C-alpha cells in the first residue's frame, strides 16, 4: 500500500471527518482541478440530461449534489444535499423531501443511493414526488468482477454484495455500501418490483472501466495528462462489449408509471 500512500493527494491527508461539510467543499475544489475527473463528471451529467426529454422545460432535482457542478450542463436543475453548509439550492434528506406530490419530473443521483441508510423510504418518497412518467436516473458503483476487485481492495467505502439494503447510521458520507445498487436492481430485482410495482426499471447498464481509476478520483493523483481523456474514452468504447465484466459504474433509469392523483403529505 506504499504506492497508494504516495499517490494520495496532499490536501486530503489531513481529512479526519468525511461528514464535515468542509470535506465536501474540498472535494469540489479537487474535482474542478483535475481535468480527467472533471471531464468524467461532464459526461455523467450529460447522461442525466439525455435521459429526460426536453429537460430545459422540466422540474429537475439533483440529490447529493455536494461539490459538483451540474448547473454548468443543466442550468435549471435544483441542486440539493443533506449537509448544511454545502453551497446548494436546498438542504434536505432524500427520505423526506420538500416537494409537493407529483411535482418533480426527474431526480438525478451520482454515487448517492449507496449512502442512503433506508433505501425503501427513499423510493417511497421519490414515488410520491414524481409526476407520472417522471424518472430517477442514477449512476452508481457496478458489481462486475473488475469493479468488485477494485472496490473491495482499494476503496475506502464498504462493498458487501451479501448485505441487506439498510445501512447502520453513522454519517451521510461515512455510511456506505457500494454494492447496494446492484443488490436492489439485480440481486433483489424481483423484490424491488414487488414492493414498488409502479417504479419501472427502464434500463440498466454497466460502463466506464478505466476513466475513474485514471482520474484518481477525489483522493489520488491523476495518472495520465488531461489531453489523454478522449483516447481513454475511445478505448472504453472499444471495450464496451465487455462492460458486464469490466464496468466500474452502472446507470439505472427508473420511471414512475400509472396515473395516480398527487399525494400531499
Residue pairs with C-beta under 8 A, 6 or more apart in sequence:
4 154
4 220
7 216
7 220
7 221
8 219
8 220
8 221
9 30
9 216
9 219
9 220
9 221
11 26
11 30
12 26
12 30
12 218
12 219
15 23
15 26
17 23
17 171
18 171
18 173
18 174
19 83
19 170
19 171
19 172
19 173
19 174
21 83
21 84
21 85
21 86
22 85
23 173
24 66
24 67
24 81
24 83
24 86
24 173
25 67
25 85
25 86
25 87
26 67
27 66
27 67
27 218
28 66
28 67
28 68
28 69
29 67
30 37
30 218
31 37
31 38
31 41
31 67
31 68
31 69
31 218
32 38
32 69
34 215
34 216
34 222
35 222
35 225
35 226
35 229
36 211
36 214
36 215
36 216
36 222
36 224
36 226
36 228
36 229
36 232
37 212
37 215
37 216
37 217
37 218
37 222
39 226
39 229
40 208
40 211
40 212
40 215
41 68
41 69
41 110
42 72
42 73
43 233
44 110
44 139
45 70
45 72
45 73
45 74
46 73
47 137
47 139
47 251
48 62
48 70
48 73
48 74
48 106
48 108
48 137
48 139
49 55
49 73
49 74
51 106
51 135
51 137
51 253
52 58
52 60
52 105
52 106
52 135
52 137
55 74
55 76
55 106
56 76
58 76
58 105
58 106
59 78
59 103
59 104
59 105
59 106
59 131
60 74
60 76
60 77
60 78
60 104
60 105
60 106
60 108
61 77
61 78
61 80
61 97
61 99
61 104
61 106
61 107
61 108
62 68
62 70
62 77
62 78
62 79
62 80
62 107
62 108
62 109
62 110
63 80
63 94
63 107
63 108
63 109
63 112
64 80
64 81
64 82
64 94
64 109
64 110
64 111
64 112
64 115
65 79
65 80
65 81
65 86
65 88
66 81
66 83
66 86
67 86
68 79
68 110
70 77
70 79
70 108
71 77
71 79
74 108
77 108
78 89
78 90
79 88
79 89
79 90
80 88
80 89
80 90
80 91
80 92
81 88
81 91
82 91
82 92
82 93
82 94
82 172
83 91
83 172
84 91
90 98
92 98
94 112
94 116
94 122
94 125
94 126
95 116
95 118
95 121
95 122
95 125
96 125
97 125
97 126
97 129
99 129
100 129
100 262
100 264
101 128
101 129
101 262
101 263
101 264
101 265
102 128
102 129
102 130
102 131
102 132
102 134
102 260
102 261
102 262
102 263
103 129
103 131
103 262
104 129
104 130
104 131
104 134
105 130
105 131
105 134
105 135
106 130
106 134
106 135
106 136
106 137
107 126
107 129
107 130
107 135
107 136
107 137
108 137
108 138
109 136
109 137
109 138
109 139
109 140
110 138
110 139
111 139
111 140
111 141
112 138
112 140
113 119
113 122
113 138
113 140
113 180
113 181
113 184
114 140
114 141
114 157
114 176
114 177
114 178
114 179
114 180
114 181
115 167
115 172
115 173
115 175
115 176
116 122
116 167
117 166
117 167
117 168
117 169
117 175
118 166
118 167
119 165
119 166
119 180
119 184
120 165
120 195
123 192
123 195
123 196
123 199
124 196
126 136
126 199
127 196
127 198
127 199
127 256
128 263
128 265
130 136
130 256
131 256
132 256
132 257
132 258
132 259
132 260
133 255
133 256
133 257
134 255
134 256
135 202
135 253
135 254
135 255
135 256
136 199
136 252
136 253
136 254
137 251
137 252
137 253
137 254
138 181
138 251
138 252
138 253
138 254
139 249
139 250
139 251
140 178
140 180
140 181
140 249
140 250
140 252
141 147
141 151
141 159
141 178
141 179
141 181
141 182
141 248
141 249
141 250
142 182
142 206
142 207
142 247
142 248
142 249
142 250
143 161
143 179
143 182
143 186
143 250
144 206
144 243
144 244
144 245
144 246
144 247
144 248
145 245
145 246
146 209
146 245
146 246
146 247
146 248
147 206
147 209
147 246
147 247
147 248
147 249
148 159
148 161
150 213
150 248
151 157
151 159
151 178
151 179
151 248
152 159
155 178
156 219
157 176
157 177
157 178
158 176
158 177
158 178
159 177
159 178
159 179
160 177
160 179
161 179
161 182
161 183
161 187
163 177
163 179
163 180
163 183
164 183
165 180
165 183
165 184
165 188
167 175
167 176
167 177
167 180
168 175
169 175
181 250
181 252
182 250
184 192
185 192
185 201
185 204
185 250
185 252
186 204
189 201
192 199
192 201
193 201
198 256
198 257
198 258
198 260
199 254
199 255
199 256
199 257
200 254
200 255
200 256
200 257
201 252
201 253
201 254
202 253
202 254
202 255
203 251
203 252
203 253
204 250
204 251
204 252
204 253
205 243
205 247
205 250
205 251
206 243
206 244
206 246
206 247
206 249
206 250
207 236
207 240
207 243
207 247
207 249
207 250
207 251
208 236
208 247
208 248
208 249
209 236
209 239
209 242
209 243
209 246
209 247
209 248
210 232
210 235
210 236
210 239
211 229
211 232
211 233
211 236
212 248
212 249
213 223
213 248
214 222
214 223
214 224
214 228
214 232
215 222
215 223
216 222
216 223
224 232
239 246
